[in-house]
């Protein structure tokens, strides 16, 4: 119960944060706005929607110039998207790759201004998603539209198509009803209404499963063992050869240019999917979670080993997943003793350099964030080195790195445990989204 008391009875540290929040907000809280979007965190690319010179935003702040009623939001790595209640798409933030849909030559000082994405006038959009370089919209008819620039095939428009200046339909999925799309650094996955899963883009290290796998580059020690002459026996020379091989591999990247079925997901119905930077999580309707891709930080939920899709050892029944740069989150049913009162919890695993797991203990194995037991999380989003969760009562909790104000607590301090963003009092939040270093929240 300690965490409940902390949330509702301000401690000295909490009062100090409220003071910092008030300073960051200019001395007075922002009045509640129904159907509004709020942002906080790194605004160096304009992703929080605040005009220059606002580089960092430390408390949730209204994003100006959006339609009066927004239905949903999405955070790319360094830019943001919103869908109006009438199905229009608005974009702001980084535009180096044309991901805002306003051309590559839009002045940088206009990036932070939300503008409607042109080219979707005949599409009733119901959801949006984004990576660092690509944006996407899902129509009410299940069509998928993309724009931006990606040399790793993240557009999914066909072989060697690396740029789309205006929203373009992904024709390979024209016969499917897409309900969700998720983007990593160079790969993407789309979930269809019938539980099918498609993947495309950069396929190295098993992030798309078996498809497009290339031969692994040998380690320096393997180079030495294969070498038989004195000139190739040193570790230095072996490393030089390995680096040269990796440089050559960049010219022959394993790319899936169009959406293809993920073979490991064809036998069961998929209910959720999330692409991290270099890894992927797939959730099946029976509660099984598969993870695949890079496992440098234990983000696959297992000790180092094979990068292919394998089940994550989870003792609970997950119903939602979120993957980021090096850590993973899963919302799960902790107790099912009574259908009328099902307990929910949050599992975390992987990279924990800034306490983004929100718990102590083994990092490469899923573990419960005990601090939030008793709360009722309904969605979670993983940023680069922070985490943010929405509760059923509309509260928002955050933890991990506080740099750039990405926790919304009025300071740049890290939080090792979940902390209530209490300056949202009076607002009913219905969605949270996390980019690399910024966040968006949608208020009903």
Secondary structure, DSSP 8 states (H G I E B T S, - for coil): -HHHHHHHS--HHHHHHHHHHHHHTTSS-----TT-EEEEEE-TTSTT---TT--EEEEEEE-TTS-S-EEEEEE-SSEEEEEETTS-EEEEE--TTSTTSS-TTS-GGGTTS-EE-TT-TT--EEEEEE-SSEEEEEETTS-EEEEEE-TTSTT-SSTT--EEEEEEE-GGGTTS-EEEEEE-SSEEEEEETTS-EEEEEE-GGGTTTTTT-------HHHHHHH--SGGG-SHHHHHHHHHHHHHHHHTT--EEEEEEE-GGGSSS-EEEEEE-SSEEEEEETTS-EEEEE--TTSTTSSSS---S-EE---SSEEEEEEE-SSEEEEEEEEE-S-TTS-EEEEEEEE--TTSTT-S-S-SSS-EE-GGGTTS-EEEEEE-SSEEEEEETTS-EEEEE--GGGTTSSSS---EEEEEE-GGGTT--EEEEEE-SSEEEEEE-
